Amino acid sequence: MHYKNSFKQIILPVVIAGVLVVGFFMGKLFSPASTGASDGKLFIYPQKSKVESILNLIEEEYVDTVDRGKLEEKIIPEILKNLDPHTVYIPKDDLQEANQELEGNFGGIGVQFSIQNDTVLVIGVVSGGPSEKLGVLPGDRIITVNDSVIAGKGIRSDDVVGMLRGEMGTRVNVGIKRNGRPGLIDFEIIRGNIPVYSVDIAYMVTDSIGYVKVSRFARNTYNEFLTALAKLKAYNCQDLILDLRGNSGGYLDVAISMSNEFLEKGDLIVYTEGKSSPRQNVYANGTGSCRDMGVTVLIDEFSASASEIVSGAIQDNDRGLIVGRRSFGKGLVQQQIPLSDGSALRLTVARYYTPSGRCIQKSYENGLDNYNLDIINRFQHGEFFVRDSINFNDSLRYKTKGGRIVFGGGGIMPDIFVPRDTSMLSDYYYRLRDRGIVYQFALKYSDDHRLVLQRHQTVEELLSFLETQSFGRLVANFATSKGIPYNATQYKLSEKIINIEARAYIARNIMDNEAFYPVLHKIDEVLIKAVEEIRFEHPQKLLQMAGIVGEEDVN
């Protein structure tokens, strides 16, 4: 009893003191003198928002000194989490990097590199760039940058990028080790404008079918695309395969310009609408250079945004076939708004709709984590392998210009579904892929045999030579040296894909993407299916899919 009373006597003054402290601050903060309140009403900083009022309170009254700027940097992303997944805040330090891919250029020395055994190996040099002009060659090793040794230091790719990139016109000193040359070769390189290309390759896959891969919709993409088309037309291209797989989007106007190349005057390309953005329809103007050319668009689960605008415009106007797997499902339009401190806000201002009226934005009602796991959930649900595993809501049924049924509510569903081919995959192959073994082998092989490989002057010559070489067992031996045990049964299952990938990477190390994709496409089931469908004749196929003609009528 005495103990309990003593406890009350101890705790009571503490509680009272707490109330007094609170009362002290309440009195200070709610007094008319400190708040500017009038008419007998008391407010905390009534001229400010609640968030700003709280920040002011913390800054002025908090027990310790705080960095208001750091607090704001943490608060903003938390606020945006309550909106949609694509409204994002970009801090000042990250803005330049975030814009570089879309703007299509950056300041640098113009080399492609990879880190091999803690050494920076130059894989390629940008044509016309600062390094090529001074004589830097593929196979060179960068040992020093500005008199600091970077070889053998466990350096990371990000560190190298930070050293070599910079403002155009600034200088960087590079020490290079070249096979057959004693000592280091010193280069003083003036950083220049290095283009970032978004059209990875354009080439003829058959005598009449051209192929263009677009990796993003950047500022220069449309001009690059027109250049690619001109190249293919010179080879009498009659049908185009436009590969948008893995293309996460970019600028809306670029997607519109690209779509316009294929559509007739008056065809609706897309329309946008938002709370503060009245509906805006965008129509084709009839000046497109590919209106008489067949077109097939390849998409997959990573094709998003601008890729889906192009795909939707082609599909809803019955202009061509969409082949592959269901696209990502991003139907929101962002506007980048610069902020006073050099940061920026990419704010969702509207939804875009395909010509049939579809909003293909997938749901984000269950939160950001669930949204980000959508692709994994699709895989586990079997969607990558069986078309019938995908269920669409009947309320989201729409019709194309020709009367075919399409669905909204979560991506563009292709006209021709192509499941993932897993017939050549094994646990052994996955171990090689996860460790980057095939890539590392190809890098070493290319470096060791560079003089022999470079004797082949054209892509055709190089690929013909590589066809005579078998790399599967060499890769397996290389993997064993890296600690991956050989498994004869699983190797036999995956031997073809291991061989093809090794050839493709070696070809790219010598002649870039011009040699890489033609090799890899030999096992590309989506591209192979697209070529088959083109030979089946697009107009007849579309009529059949719409139920206008029967299968027996198709030739």
C-alpha positions as CSV (number, residue, x, y, z in Angstrom):
1,M,0.0,0.0,0.0
2,H,2.8,2.3,0.9
3,Y,4.6,1.3,-2.3
4,K,1.5,2.2,-4.4
5,N,1.0,5.5,-2.8
6,S,4.7,6.3,-3.4
7,F,4.2,5.4,-7.0
8,K,1.3,7.8,-7.3
9,Q,3.3,10.5,-5.6
10,I,6.2,10.0,-8.1
11,I,4.2,9.8,-11.3
12,L,1.6,12.6,-10.6
13,P,4.1,15.5,-10.8
14,V,5.5,14.1,-14.0
15,V,2.1,13.9,-15.6
16,I,1.2,17.4,-14.4
17,A,4.6,18.7,-15.7
18,G,3.7,17.2,-19.0
19,V,0.4,18.9,-19.1
20,L,2.1,22.2,-18.2
21,V,4.6,21.8,-21.0
22,V,1.8,21.1,-23.5
23,G,-0.2,24.0,-22.1
24,F,2.8,26.2,-22.4
25,F,3.1,25.5,-26.1
26,M,-0.6,25.5,-26.7
27,G,-0.8,29.0,-25.1
28,K,2.2,30.2,-27.1
29,L,1.0,28.8,-30.4
30,F,-2.7,29.6,-30.2
31,S,-2.3,33.2,-28.9
32,P,-3.6,35.8,-31.3
33,A,-0.2,37.5,-31.3
34,S,1.6,34.5,-32.7
35,T,-1.1,33.3,-35.1
36,G,-2.5,36.4,-36.5
37,A,-6.0,35.2,-35.7
38,S,-8.9,37.6,-35.5
39,D,-12.6,37.7,-34.4
40,G,-11.7,35.5,-31.5
41,K,-10.8,32.5,-33.6
42,L,-7.5,30.8,-33.0
43,F,-5.6,29.0,-35.8
44,I,-2.1,27.6,-36.4
45,Y,-0.6,29.6,-39.3
46,P,-4.0,30.1,-41.1
47,Q,-2.3,31.4,-44.2
48,K,-0.5,28.1,-44.7
49,S,-1.5,24.6,-45.6
50,K,-1.6,22.0,-42.8
51,V,1.6,20.3,-44.1
52,E,3.5,23.6,-44.3
53,S,2.2,24.6,-40.8
54,I,3.5,21.4,-39.4
55,L,6.9,21.9,-41.1
56,N,7.0,25.4,-39.7
57,L,6.2,24.1,-36.2
58,I,8.9,21.5,-36.4
59,E,11.4,24.1,-37.7
60,E,10.7,26.7,-35.1
61,E,9.7,24.7,-32.0
62,Y,11.2,21.1,-32.2
63,V,13.6,20.2,-29.5
64,D,16.5,19.6,-31.9
65,T,17.7,21.3,-35.1
66,V,16.3,19.6,-38.2
67,D,17.0,20.0,-41.9
68,R,13.7,21.1,-43.4
69,G,14.9,20.3,-46.9
70,K,15.5,16.7,-46.0
71,L,12.1,16.4,-44.4
72,E,10.4,17.8,-47.5
73,E,12.3,15.3,-49.7
74,K,10.9,12.5,-47.6
75,I,7.4,13.8,-47.3
76,I,6.7,14.4,-51.0
77,P,7.1,10.8,-52.1
78,E,4.8,9.7,-49.2
79,I,2.1,12.1,-50.4
80,L,2.4,10.9,-53.9
81,K,1.9,7.3,-52.8
82,N,-1.7,8.1,-52.3
83,L,-2.2,9.0,-56.0
84,D,-1.4,6.7,-58.9
85,P,1.7,4.6,-59.4
86,H,3.1,6.9,-62.2
87,T,3.0,10.3,-60.5
88,V,6.5,10.6,-59.2
89,Y,8.8,13.2,-57.7
90,I,12.3,13.5,-59.2
91,P,15.0,15.1,-56.9
92,K,17.3,17.6,-58.4
93,D,20.3,15.3,-58.3
94,D,18.4,12.6,-60.3
95,L,16.7,14.8,-62.8
96,Q,19.4,15.0,-65.4
97,E,19.9,11.2,-65.5
98,A,16.1,10.7,-65.6
99,N,15.8,13.0,-68.6
100,Q,18.8,11.8,-70.6
101,E,17.2,8.7,-72.1
102,L,14.2,10.6,-73.3
103,E,16.1,13.7,-74.4
104,G,18.3,11.5,-76.6
105,N,21.8,12.7,-75.7
106,F,24.3,13.4,-72.9
107,G,27.8,14.7,-72.4
108,G,30.5,12.0,-72.5
109,I,33.5,10.5,-74.3
110,G,31.5,8.1,-76.5
111,V,32.5,4.6,-75.4
112,Q,30.6,1.4,-74.6
113,F,32.3,-0.5,-71.8
114,S,32.1,-3.5,-69.6
115,I,34.0,-4.4,-66.4
116,Q,36.0,-7.5,-66.8
117,N,38.2,-8.7,-63.9
118,D,38.1,-5.3,-62.2
119,T,39.2,-3.6,-65.4
120,V,37.1,-1.3,-67.7
121,L,37.1,-2.9,-71.2
122,V,36.0,-0.8,-74.1
123,I,33.5,-2.9,-76.1
124,G,32.7,-0.2,-78.7
125,V,33.1,3.4,-79.6
126,V,30.4,5.8,-80.8
127,S,30.8,6.6,-84.4
128,G,31.9,10.2,-84.8
129,G,32.3,10.6,-81.0
130,P,35.2,12.1,-79.2
131,S,36.9,8.8,-78.4
132,E,36.7,7.5,-82.0
133,K,38.2,10.7,-83.3
134,L,41.2,10.4,-81.1
135,G,41.7,6.7,-81.9
136,V,40.3,4.8,-78.9
137,L,39.6,1.2,-80.1
138,P,37.3,-1.7,-79.0
139,G,39.5,-3.9,-76.8
140,D,41.3,-1.1,-75.1
141,R,41.4,-1.1,-71.3
142,I,40.9,2.1,-69.3
143,I,43.5,2.0,-66.5
144,T,43.5,5.6,-65.3
145,V,41.1,8.5,-65.3
146,N,42.5,11.9,-64.5
147,D,45.7,10.3,-63.1
148,S,43.7,8.1,-60.7
149,V,44.2,4.3,-61.2
150,I,40.8,2.6,-61.5
151,A,41.9,-0.9,-62.6
152,G,41.9,-3.5,-59.9
153,K,40.0,-1.4,-57.4
154,G,36.7,-3.2,-57.5
155,I,35.2,-0.3,-59.4
156,R,31.5,-0.4,-60.3
157,S,29.8,0.6,-63.6
158,D,28.1,3.6,-62.0
159,D,31.4,4.9,-60.8
160,V,32.9,4.7,-64.3
161,V,29.9,6.5,-65.8
162,G,30.3,9.2,-63.2
163,M,33.9,9.7,-64.2
164,L,33.5,9.7,-67.9
165,R,30.3,11.6,-68.3
166,G,30.1,15.3,-67.7
167,E,29.3,18.6,-69.3
168,M,30.1,19.0,-73.0
169,G,33.3,20.8,-73.6
170,T,35.0,19.7,-70.4
171,R,38.2,17.6,-70.5
172,V,39.0,14.1,-69.1
173,N,42.4,12.4,-69.2
174,V,42.3,8.7,-69.8
175,G,45.2,6.2,-69.7
176,I,44.6,3.2,-71.9
177,K,46.3,-0.2,-72.1
178,R,46.3,-1.7,-75.6
179,N,47.3,-5.3,-76.5
180,G,50.7,-5.3,-78.2
181,R,51.7,-1.8,-76.9
182,P,54.0,-1.2,-74.0
183,G,52.9,1.1,-71.2
184,L,49.8,3.3,-71.3
185,I,48.5,5.4,-74.1
186,D,47.4,8.8,-72.8
187,F,44.3,10.5,-74.3
188,E,43.0,14.0,-73.4
189,I,39.4,13.7,-74.4
190,I,37.0,16.7,-74.7
191,R,33.5,15.5,-73.8
192,G,31.0,15.8,-76.6
193,N,27.3,15.3,-77.3
194,I,26.7,11.6,-77.3
195,P,23.5,10.5,-78.9
196,V,21.2,7.9,-77.1
197,Y,19.6,5.9,-79.9
198,S,16.1,4.4,-79.4
199,V,15.8,2.5,-82.7
200,D,18.1,-0.5,-81.9
201,I,18.1,-2.0,-85.4
202,A,16.4,-2.0,-88.8
203,Y,17.0,-4.8,-91.2
204,M,15.3,-7.2,-93.7
205,V,14.3,-10.5,-92.1
206,T,13.1,-11.8,-95.5
207,D,13.3,-10.4,-99.1
208,S,10.0,-8.5,-98.5
209,I,9.6,-8.2,-94.7
210,G,11.5,-5.5,-92.7
211,Y,12.0,-5.3,-89.0
212,V,12.5,-2.3,-86.7
213,K,13.0,-2.5,-83.0
214,V,12.2,0.7,-81.0
215,S,13.4,0.5,-77.3
216,R,11.8,3.8,-76.1
217,F,9.9,6.9,-77.3
218,A,12.5,9.6,-76.9
219,R,12.8,13.0,-78.4
220,N,14.7,11.7,-81.4
221,T,12.8,8.5,-81.9
222,Y,10.5,9.6,-84.7
223,N,13.4,10.9,-86.8
224,E,15.3,7.7,-86.2
225,F,12.2,5.7,-87.2
226,L,11.9,7.6,-90.5
227,T,15.6,6.9,-91.2
228,A,15.0,3.2,-90.5
229,L,12.0,3.2,-92.8
230,A,14.0,4.8,-95.6
231,K,16.6,2.2,-95.3
232,L,14.1,-0.7,-95.5
233,K,12.2,0.8,-98.4
234,A,15.5,0.9,-100.3
235,Y,15.4,-2.9,-100.0
236,N,11.8,-3.1,-101.3
237,C,10.2,-3.7,-97.9
238,Q,6.5,-4.6,-98.4
239,D,5.6,-5.5,-94.8
240,L,7.0,-4.1,-91.6
241,I,7.4,-5.8,-88.2
242,L,7.5,-3.1,-85.5
243,D,9.0,-4.5,-82.3
244,L,7.8,-2.7,-79.2
245,R,8.6,-5.5,-76.7
246,G,10.2,-4.2,-73.6
247,N,9.5,-0.6,-74.6
248,S,8.2,1.2,-71.5
249,G,7.1,4.3,-73.3
250,G,8.1,7.9,-73.4
251,Y,6.7,11.0,-75.2
252,L,3.1,10.9,-76.3
253,D,3.6,13.1,-79.3
254,V,6.3,10.8,-80.6
255,A,3.9,7.8,-80.4
256,I,1.3,9.8,-82.2
257,S,3.7,10.8,-85.0
258,M,4.7,7.1,-85.4
259,S,1.1,5.9,-85.6
260,N,0.3,8.6,-88.2
261,E,2.7,6.9,-90.6
262,F,0.4,4.0,-91.0
263,L,-3.1,5.4,-90.8
264,E,-5.4,7.1,-93.3
265,K,-6.6,10.7,-93.0
266,G,-9.3,11.0,-90.3
267,D,-8.4,7.8,-88.5
268,L,-8.5,8.5,-84.7
269,I,-5.1,7.7,-83.2
270,V,-5.9,8.4,-79.5
271,Y,-7.8,10.8,-77.2
272,T,-6.9,12.1,-73.8
273,E,-9.2,13.3,-71.0
274,G,-8.8,14.3,-67.4
275,K,-10.5,16.4,-64.6
276,S,-8.7,19.5,-65.7
277,S,-8.0,18.4,-69.3
278,P,-11.0,18.4,-71.6
279,R,-11.2,15.6,-74.1
280,Q,-8.7,16.0,-77.0
281,N,-9.0,13.8,-80.1
282,V,-5.9,13.3,-82.2
283,Y,-6.5,12.2,-85.8
284,A,-4.2,11.0,-88.6
285,N,-3.5,13.7,-91.2
286,G,-3.1,11.4,-94.2
287,T,0.5,12.2,-94.9
288,G,2.0,8.9,-93.5
289,S,4.6,7.2,-95.6
290,C,3.6,3.7,-94.7
291,R,-0.1,3.7,-95.5
292,D,0.3,1.1,-98.2
293,M,2.7,-1.1,-96.2
294,G,1.6,-4.0,-94.1
295,V,2.4,-3.7,-90.4
296,T,2.6,-6.1,-87.5
297,V,3.4,-4.9,-84.0
298,L,5.1,-7.1,-81.4
299,I,4.3,-6.5,-77.8
300,D,4.8,-8.2,-74.4
301,E,4.2,-7.6,-70.7
302,F,6.8,-4.9,-70.6
303,S,5.3,-2.8,-73.5
304,A,3.7,0.2,-71.8
305,S,2.3,3.7,-72.3
306,A,3.4,5.1,-75.7
307,S,3.9,1.5,-76.9
308,E,0.3,0.8,-76.1
309,I,-0.9,4.0,-77.9
310,V,0.7,2.8,-81.1
311,S,-0.5,-0.8,-80.6
312,G,-4.1,0.4,-79.8
313,A,-4.2,2.7,-82.8
314,I,-3.1,-0.1,-85.2
315,Q,-5.5,-2.6,-83.6
316,D,-8.6,-0.5,-83.2
317,N,-8.3,0.8,-86.8
318,D,-7.9,-2.7,-88.1
319,R,-4.7,-1.5,-89.7
320,G,-2.5,-4.5,-88.8
321,L,-1.9,-7.4,-86.4
322,I,-0.7,-7.3,-82.8
323,V,1.4,-10.3,-82.0
324,G,2.9,-11.4,-78.7
325,R,1.5,-11.2,-75.1
326,R,-0.7,-8.8,-73.2
327,S,1.0,-5.4,-72.7
328,F,1.7,-3.8,-69.3
329,G,-1.5,-1.7,-69.0
330,K,-0.4,2.0,-68.5
331,G,-3.1,4.4,-69.7
332,L,-2.1,7.5,-67.8
333,V,-0.5,10.7,-69.2
334,Q,2.2,12.5,-67.1
335,Q,3.3,16.1,-67.5
336,Q,6.7,17.0,-66.1
337,I,6.6,20.1,-64.0
338,P,9.8,21.8,-63.0
339,L,10.1,23.0,-59.4
340,S,12.0,26.0,-58.1
341,D,14.9,24.0,-56.6
342,G,15.7,22.2,-59.9
343,S,13.7,19.1,-59.0
344,A,10.6,18.1,-60.9
345,L,7.2,16.5,-60.5
346,R,5.8,14.0,-63.1
347,L,2.1,14.5,-62.5
348,T,-0.6,12.4,-64.0
349,V,-2.9,14.9,-65.7
350,A,-5.1,12.7,-68.0
351,R,-6.0,9.2,-69.1
352,Y,-5.5,8.3,-72.7
353,Y,-8.0,6.1,-74.7
354,T,-7.6,4.0,-77.8
355,P,-9.8,4.8,-80.8
356,S,-12.4,2.3,-79.7
357,G,-12.7,4.1,-76.4
358,R,-10.6,1.7,-74.3
359,C,-8.7,2.9,-71.2
360,I,-6.2,0.2,-70.9
361,Q,-4.8,1.3,-67.5
362,K,-4.7,-1.6,-65.1
363,S,-6.2,-1.2,-61.7
364,Y,-4.1,0.2,-58.9
365,E,-6.8,0.2,-56.2
366,N,-5.0,-2.4,-54.1
367,G,-1.9,-0.3,-53.6
368,L,1.5,0.2,-55.1
369,D,3.0,-3.1,-53.9
370,N,0.2,-5.1,-55.5
371,Y,0.5,-3.0,-58.7
372,N,4.3,-3.7,-58.9
373,L,3.7,-7.5,-58.4
374,D,1.2,-7.6,-61.3
375,I,3.7,-9.1,-63.8
376,I,4.8,-11.8,-61.4
377,N,1.1,-12.6,-60.6
378,R,0.4,-12.9,-64.3
379,F,3.3,-15.4,-64.7
380,Q,2.2,-17.5,-61.7
381,H,-1.4,-17.5,-63.0
382,G,-0.1,-19.0,-66.3
383,E,-0.9,-16.0,-68.5
384,F,2.5,-16.2,-70.2
385,F,1.7,-19.7,-71.5
386,V,-2.1,-20.0,-72.0
387,R,-4.3,-17.3,-73.6
388,D,-7.4,-18.7,-71.9
389,S,-6.0,-18.0,-68.5
390,I,-6.8,-14.3,-69.1
391,N,-10.3,-13.2,-68.1
392,F,-11.7,-9.9,-69.3
393,N,-14.7,-8.1,-67.8
394,D,-17.6,-8.1,-70.3
395,S,-18.4,-4.5,-69.2
396,L,-15.1,-3.5,-70.8
397,R,-15.9,-4.9,-74.3
398,Y,-15.3,-2.6,-77.2
399,K,-15.3,-2.9,-81.0
400,T,-12.7,-2.0,-83.5
401,K,-13.4,0.0,-86.7
402,G,-14.2,-3.3,-88.5
403,G,-16.3,-4.7,-85.7
404,R,-13.8,-7.0,-84.0
405,I,-14.2,-7.4,-80.2
406,V,-11.4,-6.0,-78.0
407,F,-11.2,-5.4,-74.3
408,G,-10.1,-2.6,-72.0
409,G,-9.1,-2.5,-68.4
410,G,-5.5,-3.8,-68.4
411,G,-3.2,-3.6,-71.4
412,I,-3.5,-4.4,-75.1
413,M,-4.4,-8.1,-75.8
414,P,-2.7,-9.2,-79.0
415,D,-4.6,-10.5,-81.9
416,I,-2.2,-13.4,-82.1
417,F,-1.1,-14.8,-78.7
418,V,2.3,-16.4,-78.6
419,P,3.2,-18.2,-75.3
420,R,6.6,-18.2,-73.9
421,D,8.7,-21.1,-75.2
422,T,10.3,-22.9,-72.3
423,S,11.3,-26.1,-74.2
424,M,15.0,-25.2,-74.1
425,L,15.2,-23.9,-70.6
426,S,16.6,-25.8,-67.6
427,D,17.9,-25.1,-64.1
428,Y,21.4,-25.3,-65.6
429,Y,20.6,-22.5,-68.1
430,Y,19.0,-20.4,-65.4
431,R,22.2,-20.7,-63.3
432,L,24.2,-19.5,-66.3
433,R,21.9,-16.6,-67.0
434,D,21.7,-15.5,-63.3
435,R,25.5,-15.3,-63.1
436,G,25.8,-13.7,-66.6
437,I,28.1,-16.5,-67.7
438,V,27.3,-16.5,-71.4
439,Y,27.8,-12.7,-71.6
440,Q,31.1,-13.0,-69.7
441,F,32.3,-15.8,-71.9
442,A,31.4,-13.9,-75.1
443,L,33.3,-10.8,-73.8
444,K,36.4,-12.9,-73.1
445,Y,36.2,-14.8,-76.4
446,S,35.7,-11.6,-78.4
447,D,38.7,-10.0,-76.6
448,D,40.9,-13.1,-77.1
449,H,40.0,-13.5,-80.8
450,R,39.4,-9.9,-81.8
451,L,41.9,-9.9,-84.7
452,V,40.4,-13.0,-86.2
453,L,36.8,-11.8,-85.8
454,Q,37.5,-8.3,-87.2
455,R,38.8,-9.8,-90.4
456,H,35.2,-10.2,-91.5
457,Q,34.2,-6.9,-93.0
458,T,30.4,-7.3,-93.2
459,V,27.7,-8.5,-90.8
460,E,27.0,-11.4,-93.3
461,E,30.6,-12.5,-93.3
462,L,30.9,-12.4,-89.5
463,L,27.6,-14.3,-89.0
464,S,28.6,-16.9,-91.6
465,F,31.9,-17.5,-89.7
466,L,30.2,-17.7,-86.3
467,E,27.7,-20.3,-87.8
468,T,30.7,-22.6,-88.3
469,Q,31.7,-22.3,-84.6
470,S,30.2,-24.3,-81.7
471,F,30.4,-22.5,-78.4
472,G,28.2,-24.6,-76.1
473,R,30.8,-26.8,-74.6
474,L,33.2,-23.8,-74.3
475,V,30.6,-21.9,-72.4
476,A,30.1,-25.0,-70.1
477,N,33.8,-25.2,-69.4
478,F,33.9,-21.5,-68.7
479,A,30.9,-21.9,-66.3
480,T,32.7,-24.8,-64.5
481,S,35.7,-22.5,-64.0
482,K,33.3,-20.0,-62.4
483,G,32.0,-22.6,-59.9
484,I,28.9,-23.8,-61.8
485,P,28.9,-27.6,-62.0
486,Y,28.2,-29.2,-65.4
487,N,25.0,-31.1,-65.8
488,A,25.0,-33.2,-68.9
489,T,21.2,-33.8,-69.1
490,Q,20.3,-30.2,-68.6
491,Y,23.0,-28.9,-70.8
492,K,21.7,-31.1,-73.7
493,L,18.3,-29.6,-73.2
494,S,19.6,-26.0,-73.3
495,E,22.6,-26.5,-75.7
496,K,20.9,-24.7,-78.7
497,I,19.9,-21.5,-76.7
498,I,23.4,-21.4,-75.1
499,N,25.0,-21.6,-78.5
500,I,22.8,-19.0,-80.1
501,E,23.2,-16.5,-77.2
502,A,27.0,-16.9,-77.2
503,R,27.1,-16.2,-81.0
504,A,24.8,-13.3,-80.6
505,Y,26.9,-11.6,-77.8
506,I,30.1,-12.2,-79.7
507,A,28.6,-10.7,-82.8
508,R,27.4,-7.7,-80.9
509,N,30.9,-7.2,-79.3
510,I,32.3,-6.9,-82.8
511,M,29.5,-5.3,-84.9
512,D,27.0,-4.0,-82.3
513,N,23.2,-4.6,-82.7
514,E,23.4,-5.0,-86.5
515,A,24.9,-8.4,-85.9
516,F,23.3,-9.2,-82.6
517,Y,19.6,-9.3,-83.4
518,P,19.8,-11.4,-86.6
519,V,21.4,-14.2,-84.6
520,L,19.1,-14.0,-81.6
521,H,16.0,-13.9,-83.9
522,K,16.7,-17.5,-84.9
523,I,15.1,-18.6,-81.6
524,D,12.6,-15.7,-81.2
525,E,9.2,-17.4,-81.3
526,V,7.2,-14.2,-81.4
527,L,9.1,-12.9,-84.5
528,I,8.9,-16.3,-86.2
529,K,5.1,-16.3,-85.6
530,A,4.8,-12.8,-86.9
531,V,6.6,-13.7,-90.2
532,E,4.2,-16.7,-90.5
533,E,1.1,-14.5,-90.1
534,I,2.4,-11.9,-92.6
535,R,2.6,-14.6,-95.2
536,F,-0.9,-15.5,-94.3
537,E,-1.9,-12.1,-95.5
538,H,-3.1,-9.5,-93.0
539,P,-6.4,-8.3,-94.6
540,Q,-7.8,-11.8,-94.9
541,K,-6.7,-12.7,-91.4
542,L,-8.4,-9.6,-90.0
543,L,-11.6,-10.4,-91.9
544,Q,-11.5,-14.0,-90.5
545,M,-11.0,-12.8,-86.9
546,A,-14.0,-10.4,-87.3
547,G,-16.1,-13.4,-88.5
548,I,-16.7,-11.8,-91.9
549,V,-15.2,-14.7,-93.8
550,G,-14.7,-18.3,-92.8
551,E,-11.3,-20.0,-92.4
552,E,-11.9,-22.0,-95.6
553,D,-12.2,-18.7,-97.5
554,V,-8.7,-17.6,-96.5
555,N,-5.9,-18.3,-98.9
